Amino acid sequence: MKYPASELVLDSKGNVYHLGISPENLADHVLLVGDQNRVAAISAFFDEITHRSEHREFVCHTGFYQGKHITALSTGIGTDNIDIVINELDALVNIDLKERKNKEQTTSLNLIRIGTCGILQADIDVHSYILSSHAVGIDNVAHFYPIEFSDHEKALAHSLDSFVGFPDEITPYCAEASKQLLNQFEGSETHQGITVTSSGFYAPQGRSLRLGTRTPEINEKLEAFSFEGHRVVNFEMESSALFSLGKAMGHQCITICLGIANRPRMEFSKGYETEMNRLIQYVLDRI
């Protein structure tokens, strides 16, 4: 199968269209961040930077940290951007961009999201490290793909849907994180559990300003939910698409977030640059 120009979209230099990078610019370990400025915060730890680029919200720095080849890439906010990022990262390593055909051998990337999140458990302090064992999506991205979810993933999503009582238009889905990367990044500093990925920051996460929300008690219900020993630990906006699409394409995916708000305690960080830098170092040292 040869991908036509309208489906595999490349720029005038032959780079993937949105990210604006070519295969030689990419390492097998990719740190994904929402904030463009966080890319430079990561590469400041590198011993050598071999590539820098910026296209739209997608900033990319590739280099070496203690002999490890690593790419830091900004995604922007939301699962819609993750859809672009995962597809184009996969194309860079698994499609011959000149021939527009799938490569005979596939490459598996380690896709590690470093983000911020809202904590949903009162006993977890602001600035804690939150490691996602599962991501439950209340967005739509995975529903557009022929993804085969496991029985465990389907049961968790159905149980959460029944417990919370989402509006009929919302069908949650669940994808597990890479067990390999979970083992690699878990530690005494981390709190592990279910992440809920929303399609927005305000009403989709139970915030009620002038327009209000149809799910006013969602945080309290998520805090009370558990499934086979797993509880919901945080809200964020990217991991469901990362885990579901990434895993379906054969990549290893994980999210570790710095909790900058505790929703049950109504607390928000007064500044987290130092704590984020510590989290970056924590991740880099465990790659």
C-alpha positions as CSV (number, residue, x, y, z in Angstrom):
1,M,0.0,0.0,0.0
2,K,1.3,3.4,-1.0
3,Y,0.0,6.3,1.1
4,P,-1.3,9.2,-1.1
5,A,-0.2,12.8,-0.4
6,S,-3.6,13.7,1.1
7,E,-3.3,11.0,3.8
8,L,0.4,11.0,4.7
9,V,1.0,14.7,4.6
10,L,4.6,16.0,4.3
11,D,6.0,19.5,4.1
12,S,8.2,20.8,1.2
13,K,11.3,19.3,2.9
14,G,9.8,15.9,3.3
15,N,9.2,16.2,7.1
16,V,6.0,15.1,8.7
17,Y,3.6,18.0,8.3
18,H,2.8,19.2,11.8
19,L,5.8,18.3,13.8
20,G,8.2,19.5,11.1
21,I,10.9,16.9,11.8
22,S,12.5,14.0,9.9
23,P,13.4,10.5,11.1
24,E,17.0,11.4,11.8
25,N,15.8,14.1,14.3
26,L,14.1,11.5,16.5
27,A,15.4,9.3,19.4
28,D,13.7,6.1,20.6
29,H,13.0,7.7,24.0
30,V,10.5,10.6,23.5
31,L,9.5,12.9,26.4
32,L,6.2,14.5,25.6
33,V,5.2,17.7,27.3
34,G,2.3,20.0,26.8
35,D,4.1,23.3,27.5
36,Q,6.5,24.5,24.7
37,N,8.8,26.0,27.3
38,R,9.2,22.7,29.1
39,V,11.2,21.3,26.2
40,A,14.1,23.7,26.9
41,A,13.8,22.9,30.6
42,I,14.4,19.2,29.7
43,S,17.2,19.8,27.2
44,A,19.0,22.0,29.8
45,F,19.9,18.7,31.4
46,F,21.3,17.2,28.2
47,D,25.1,16.9,27.8
48,E,24.7,17.6,24.1
49,I,21.8,18.9,21.9
50,T,22.0,17.6,18.4
51,H,18.7,18.9,17.0
52,R,16.4,21.9,17.6
53,S,13.3,22.8,15.7
54,E,10.0,24.6,16.2
55,H,6.8,24.4,14.1
56,R,3.5,25.8,15.4
57,E,3.2,24.5,19.0
58,F,5.6,21.6,18.4
59,V,9.0,22.3,19.8
60,C,11.6,19.5,19.4
61,H,15.0,19.1,21.0
62,T,17.0,15.9,20.6
63,G,20.3,15.1,22.4
64,F,22.1,13.0,24.8
65,Y,21.8,12.7,28.6
66,Q,24.4,10.5,30.3
67,G,24.8,8.6,27.0
68,K,21.1,8.1,26.5
69,H,19.6,9.4,23.2
70,I,16.4,11.4,24.0
71,T,13.9,13.6,22.3
72,A,11.9,16.2,24.1
73,L,8.8,17.3,22.2
74,S,5.9,19.6,23.0
75,T,2.4,18.5,22.1
76,G,0.2,21.4,23.1
77,I,-2.9,20.8,25.2
78,G,-5.5,18.1,24.5
79,T,-6.1,14.7,23.0
80,D,-6.7,16.2,19.6
81,N,-3.1,17.3,19.5
82,I,-2.0,13.9,20.8
83,D,-3.8,12.3,17.8
84,I,-1.5,14.3,15.5
85,V,1.7,13.7,17.6
86,I,1.3,9.9,17.9
87,N,0.4,9.4,14.2
88,E,3.3,11.5,13.0
89,L,5.8,10.0,15.5
90,D,4.8,6.5,14.3
91,A,5.1,7.6,10.7
92,L,8.6,8.8,11.3
93,V,9.8,5.3,12.4
94,N,7.4,2.9,10.7
95,I,6.7,4.4,7.3
96,D,9.3,5.0,4.6
97,L,8.4,8.7,3.9
98,K,10.1,8.7,0.5
99,E,8.4,5.6,-0.8
100,R,5.2,6.3,1.2
101,K,5.0,2.6,2.2
102,N,5.1,0.8,5.6
103,K,8.6,-0.5,6.6
104,E,9.0,-4.3,6.7
105,Q,10.2,-4.1,10.3
106,T,8.4,-1.9,12.9
107,T,10.1,0.2,15.6
108,S,8.6,0.6,19.1
109,L,9.2,4.0,20.7
110,N,9.2,4.8,24.5
111,L,6.7,7.6,24.8
112,I,6.9,9.2,28.2
113,R,4.5,12.1,29.0
114,I,5.7,14.5,31.7
115,G,2.8,16.8,32.6
116,T,0.8,18.6,35.2
117,C,-2.5,17.5,36.6
118,G,-5.2,18.0,39.2
119,I,-5.2,15.5,42.1
120,L,-8.5,13.8,42.9
121,Q,-7.6,12.2,46.2
122,A,-7.5,14.3,49.4
123,D,-4.6,12.3,50.9
124,I,-2.2,13.2,48.1
125,D,-0.3,16.4,48.5
126,V,0.2,19.1,45.8
127,H,3.6,18.6,44.1
128,S,3.3,14.8,44.4
129,Y,4.4,12.6,41.4
130,I,1.3,10.9,39.9
131,L,2.1,7.8,37.8
132,S,-0.8,6.6,35.5
133,S,-1.5,2.9,35.6
134,H,-4.6,3.3,33.4
135,A,-6.1,6.2,31.4
136,V,-9.8,6.5,31.1
137,G,-10.8,8.8,28.3
138,I,-14.0,10.9,28.4
139,D,-12.9,12.3,25.0
140,N,-13.7,10.8,21.6
141,V,-10.3,10.2,20.0
142,A,-10.0,6.4,20.4
143,H,-13.5,5.8,19.2
144,F,-12.4,6.8,15.6
145,Y,-9.8,3.9,15.5
146,P,-10.3,0.1,15.2
147,I,-8.6,-0.5,18.6
148,E,-9.1,-3.8,20.3
149,F,-9.3,-3.1,24.1
150,S,-8.7,-5.9,26.6
151,D,-11.5,-7.3,28.7
152,H,-9.9,-5.7,31.7
153,E,-9.8,-2.3,30.0
154,K,-13.4,-2.6,28.8
155,A,-14.6,-3.7,32.3
156,L,-12.9,-0.8,34.0
157,A,-14.4,1.8,31.6
158,H,-17.9,0.3,31.9
159,S,-17.6,0.2,35.7
160,L,-16.5,3.8,35.9
161,D,-19.2,4.9,33.5
162,S,-21.9,3.1,35.6
163,F,-20.6,4.5,38.9
164,V,-20.2,8.2,37.7
165,G,-23.3,8.3,35.4
166,F,-21.9,10.3,32.5
167,P,-24.3,11.9,30.1
168,D,-25.4,9.5,27.3
169,E,-23.3,11.3,24.7
170,I,-20.1,10.4,26.6
171,T,-18.7,6.8,26.3
172,P,-15.6,6.3,28.4
173,Y,-12.8,4.1,27.2
174,C,-9.8,2.8,29.0
175,A,-6.2,2.0,28.0
176,E,-3.5,0.6,30.3
177,A,0.0,2.0,30.6
178,S,3.1,0.1,29.6
179,K,3.9,-2.4,32.4
180,Q,7.5,-2.2,31.4
181,L,7.6,1.6,31.9
182,L,5.5,1.5,35.0
183,N,8.1,-0.8,36.6
184,Q,10.8,1.6,35.4
185,F,9.3,4.8,36.8
186,E,7.5,3.7,40.0
187,G,9.2,4.5,43.3
188,S,8.6,5.7,46.8
189,E,8.0,9.2,45.4
190,T,5.1,8.2,43.1
191,H,1.4,7.7,43.6
192,Q,0.0,5.2,41.1
193,G,-3.5,4.9,39.9
194,I,-6.2,5.6,37.3
195,T,-6.0,8.9,35.3
196,V,-9.1,10.4,33.8
197,T,-8.5,12.3,30.6
198,S,-11.0,15.0,29.8
199,S,-11.7,16.8,26.6
200,G,-11.5,20.2,28.3
201,F,-10.4,22.0,31.5
202,Y,-13.6,23.6,32.8
203,A,-17.0,21.8,32.6
204,P,-15.4,18.5,31.5
205,Q,-13.5,18.5,34.8
206,G,-16.4,19.6,36.9
207,R,-15.6,23.3,37.0
208,S,-18.6,25.6,36.9
209,L,-18.2,29.2,35.9
210,R,-20.9,31.2,34.0
211,L,-22.0,28.4,31.7
212,G,-22.1,25.7,34.4
213,T,-21.6,22.0,34.0
214,R,-23.7,18.9,33.4
215,T,-21.4,16.8,35.7
216,P,-21.3,18.9,38.9
217,E,-20.4,16.0,41.2
218,I,-17.9,14.3,39.0
219,N,-14.9,14.9,41.2
220,E,-16.5,13.5,44.3
221,K,-17.7,10.4,42.4
222,L,-14.2,9.9,40.8
223,E,-12.6,10.2,44.3
224,A,-14.9,7.5,45.6
225,F,-14.5,5.0,42.7
226,S,-12.2,2.0,42.8
227,F,-11.8,-1.1,40.5
228,E,-9.8,-4.2,41.4
229,G,-7.6,-2.2,43.9
230,H,-7.1,0.8,41.5
231,R,-8.5,4.2,42.5
232,V,-8.7,7.4,40.4
233,V,-5.8,9.7,41.3
234,N,-5.9,12.5,38.8
235,F,-7.5,14.5,36.0
236,E,-5.6,15.6,32.9
237,M,-6.1,16.1,29.2
238,E,-3.8,13.8,27.1
239,S,-3.1,10.3,28.4
240,S,-6.1,8.4,27.1
241,A,-5.2,9.1,23.5
242,L,-1.5,8.6,24.2
243,F,-2.1,5.1,25.8
244,S,-4.7,3.9,23.4
245,L,-3.2,5.0,20.1
246,G,0.4,4.4,21.2
247,K,-0.3,0.9,22.4
248,A,-2.3,0.0,19.3
249,M,0.6,1.1,17.1
250,G,3.1,-1.0,19.2
251,H,4.7,1.7,21.3
252,Q,5.4,1.8,25.1
253,C,3.5,4.6,26.8
254,I,3.5,6.1,30.3
255,T,2.5,9.3,31.9
256,I,4.0,10.8,35.1
257,C,2.5,14.1,36.2
258,L,3.3,16.7,38.8
259,G,0.1,17.4,40.8
260,I,-0.3,21.1,40.8
261,A,-3.9,21.2,42.3
262,N,-5.7,19.1,44.8
263,R,-9.4,19.3,43.8
264,P,-11.0,17.8,47.0
265,R,-8.9,20.2,49.2
266,M,-9.4,23.1,46.7
267,E,-5.6,23.8,46.7
268,F,-3.5,25.1,43.8
269,S,0.3,25.4,43.6
270,K,1.8,28.8,44.2
271,G,4.6,28.0,41.9
272,Y,6.1,24.7,40.7
273,E,9.2,25.4,38.5
274,T,11.6,23.9,41.0
275,E,9.4,20.8,41.6
276,M,8.9,20.3,37.8
277,N,12.7,20.4,37.3
278,R,13.1,17.7,40.0
279,L,10.5,15.6,38.2
280,I,12.3,16.0,34.9
281,Q,15.5,14.8,36.6
282,Y,13.7,11.9,38.2
283,V,12.5,10.8,34.7
284,L,15.8,11.3,32.9
285,D,17.6,9.3,35.5
286,R,15.3,6.3,35.1
287,I,15.4,6.1,31.3
